[in-house]
Amino acid sequence: MLTHHEVGDNSTVILTVTASAAQYRHAFEHEVEHATRGVRVKGFRPGFAPKEKVIQEVGQVKLEAATLEHLINDTFGEASREAGAHIVGTPNISIEKFTAPSAEADNDDVVMTYKATCEVVPMPDVTGYEKMKVAAVAPKAIAQEQIDEVVGQLRKNVASLEELPETTVAANGMWADIGYEGTVDKVPRSDMKNDHHPLVIGENTLIPGFEEHIVGLKKGESVTFPITFPADYGVATLQNVTAEFTITLHELREVVLPELSDEIAERFGHKTVDELIAAIRTNMEEEAAQDARLGLEDAVVQELLKGRDTFALPKTLVEQEMERLFQEGKQQLMRVPGQWELYLERSGKTEDEMREELREQSEKNIRVGALLVQVARAEDIEGETVGRLALDRLVAIATA
């Protein structure tokens, strides 16, 4: 039974638990019965050896050890429920007293006392949350230029590529097929080689400054130049590294954008240009409204965290959240074969280092979750999505 419940640092509790002679005897009989089914005693069929013979064969000490483990498992579950603690991870058990009961011991006699130090889901103080105030966030207005940009991209998606004379000089806006090969300290690198790479010159999809060297070339011509990878380049081992590249222009075509018409609109699921434009505006307005809502929710969360962002967190929960975030990102990349291995190579980090980078975000996630659960309790909110419902309620309170 639970005799003492002590709160450690809001993320731990220390339970002092006792077990009676009756509980010990019950657990001991269970372990003997379990041993009887598995031990072989000479002269008896398996499962039919007398209790005394089984104890002699297995050993009193070994049976007592198994009994203690059995007893702790039984009494700990009962004690944690009595304490009302939401325990996570494995408790640290420290036996303070144990004496196997004699045959004359009363069933109610205490034969064992132990302390269980447990990590628990934190229950932070949210006093004052009902006084929170946050300015409402209005959705950003959609400018005509933004719609024109989307329309322009749609036209590019259905553009045609027309042949140009062999003597045409490459210029921005043209489609090109190039081959390139790079070296570092005159040593060729396989990750800097591509025999055929299509691109539209000037869209800057490659290293900054790379595409400008294509401008001025004619089909079949090559150019060699040095270039330095940016400090934030995706491959850690190439950041700030100067390489030498040779580009060969294989093909050059003109990008011909079609005029916006009802026929083009139909290719994107709309009968007319007006319907297409209206759909684009609606989608952009919905995205703006969603962004505004997310911004408002973030502001509410930041306000909720003020003065409530230092309570202790259970190590087990933090590590579980780190692992969840890590696996979530990994699974997204693994949808494309080889993408995860490429990402590891380019990052220059181990999986453990990547997990550790997620610690701060994981701690914040757990703190916010714990705070929202406490708000939900204060507001009598129940259900599987109490966190979501509590946040909605906080937004309503903070913007009232």
Secondary structure, DSSP 8 states (H G I E B T S, - for coil): -EEEEEE-SSSEEEEEEEEEHHHHHHHHHHHHHHHHHH---TTS-TT-S-HHHHHHHH-HHHHHHHHHHHHHHHHHHHHHHHHT--EEEEEEEEEEEE----TT--TTSEEEEEEEEEEE------TTGGG------------HHHHHHHHHHHHHHT-EEEE--TT----TT-EEEEEEEEEETTEEEEEEEEEEEEEETTS--SSTTSGGGTTT--TT-EEEEEEE--TT-SSGGGTT-EEEEEEEEEEEEEEE-----HHHHHHTT-SSHHHHHHHHHHHHHHHHHHHHHHHHHHHHHHHHHTT-S-S---HHHHHHHHHHHHHHHHHHHHTSTTHHHHHHHHHT--HHHHHHHTHHHHHHHHHHHHHHHHHHHHTT--STTHHHHHHHHHHHHHT-
